[in-house]
Amino acid sequence: KHTIHDIVLKNYSVQKALVKFPYSIPKALEMATGVLMHYVQTEKDLFLGYTRCQEMVFFGYKSSPVLVSGNPKWEGLHIKCEHYYHGEHQDYHGVVACRRIG
């Protein structure tokens, strides 16, 4: 329900290395579905801001993680590429981890 503490302001490769089995960083579709299901059931936001997902998008010279917003109540559901969000502040986003079953 929250982004992992002490992981914000670290780059994505460091964040990804901190998430260990049986947990993993969710894909964008899983994250968007979870955010919307939580909102439909509780009418509350899952978390504030954006979290990075597994998928990477390539823009000319570099890859950038996909971001999903966790607060549809205030902003609606947003799925973006980190490359176009915050510019020089790209390491501001955190990650969430989901426990994998099976």
C-alpha positions as CSV (number, residue, x, y, z in Angstrom):
1,K,0.0,0.0,0.0
2,H,3.0,2.3,0.3
3,T,6.2,2.9,-1.7
4,I,9.2,1.3,-0.1
5,H,10.8,3.8,2.4
6,D,14.4,4.9,2.0
7,I,14.3,4.0,-1.6
8,V,13.2,7.3,-3.1
9,L,16.0,9.4,-4.6
10,K,17.8,6.2,-5.7
11,N,18.0,5.3,-9.3
12,Y,15.9,2.5,-10.7
13,S,18.6,-0.1,-11.0
14,V,19.4,0.3,-7.2
15,Q,15.7,0.1,-6.3
16,K,15.2,-3.0,-8.5
17,A,18.2,-4.7,-6.8
18,L,16.6,-4.1,-3.3
19,V,13.4,-6.1,-4.2
20,K,14.0,-9.8,-3.5
21,F,12.0,-13.0,-4.0
22,P,9.2,-13.7,-3.3
23,Y,8.5,-10.0,-4.0
24,S,8.8,-8.3,-7.3
25,I,8.1,-4.9,-8.9
26,P,4.7,-5.0,-10.6
27,K,4.1,-4.4,-14.3
28,A,2.2,-1.3,-15.3
29,L,-1.0,-3.3,-16.0
30,E,-0.9,-5.0,-12.6
31,M,-0.2,-1.7,-10.9
32,A,-3.0,0.2,-12.8
33,T,-5.5,-2.7,-12.0
34,G,-4.5,-2.7,-8.3
35,V,-4.9,1.1,-8.0
36,L,-8.3,1.1,-9.7
37,M,-9.6,-2.0,-7.8
38,H,-8.5,-0.4,-4.5
39,Y,-10.3,2.8,-5.4
40,V,-13.5,1.1,-6.5
41,Q,-13.6,-1.0,-3.3
42,T,-12.6,1.7,-0.8
43,E,-13.0,5.1,-2.6
44,K,-9.5,5.9,-1.3
45,D,-6.2,6.4,-3.0
46,L,-3.7,3.5,-2.8
47,F,-0.8,5.9,-2.4
48,L,0.2,9.4,-3.3
49,G,2.3,10.2,-6.3
50,Y,3.8,7.8,-8.8
51,T,5.6,4.5,-8.6
52,R,8.0,2.9,-11.1
53,C,6.9,-0.3,-12.8
54,Q,8.9,-3.2,-14.5
55,E,8.5,-2.0,-18.0
56,M,11.1,0.2,-19.6
57,V,10.4,2.6,-22.5
58,F,13.3,3.5,-24.9
59,F,13.5,7.1,-26.0
60,G,16.3,7.6,-28.6
61,Y,19.3,7.6,-26.2
62,K,18.1,6.0,-23.0
63,S,15.6,3.7,-21.3
64,S,13.1,5.0,-18.8
65,P,10.7,3.2,-16.4
66,V,7.0,3.5,-16.8
67,L,5.2,5.3,-14.0
68,V,1.7,4.7,-12.6
69,S,-0.1,7.2,-10.3
70,G,-1.7,5.8,-7.1
71,N,-4.2,8.6,-6.5
72,P,-7.1,8.4,-9.0
73,K,-9.4,10.3,-6.6
74,W,-7.4,13.5,-7.2
75,E,-5.6,13.1,-10.5
76,G,-7.3,10.2,-12.2
77,L,-5.2,7.2,-13.3
78,H,-2.0,8.3,-15.1
79,I,0.5,6.0,-16.8
80,K,3.5,7.9,-18.0
81,C,7.1,7.5,-19.0
82,E,9.5,8.8,-16.4
83,H,11.6,10.5,-19.1
84,Y,8.9,13.1,-19.6
85,Y,8.1,13.6,-15.9
86,H,10.1,15.9,-13.7
87,G,13.0,16.1,-16.1
88,E,16.1,16.5,-13.9
89,H,14.3,15.0,-10.9
90,Q,13.8,11.5,-12.4
91,D,15.2,9.8,-9.3
92,Y,12.4,11.1,-7.2
93,H,10.1,8.2,-7.7
94,G,9.9,5.1,-5.6
95,V,8.8,1.5,-6.2
96,V,6.3,-0.9,-4.7
97,A,6.8,-4.6,-4.3
98,C,4.1,-7.3,-4.7
99,R,4.4,-10.7,-3.2
100,R,4.2,-13.3,-5.9
101,I,2.0,-16.4,-5.4
102,G,2.7,-19.6,-7.3
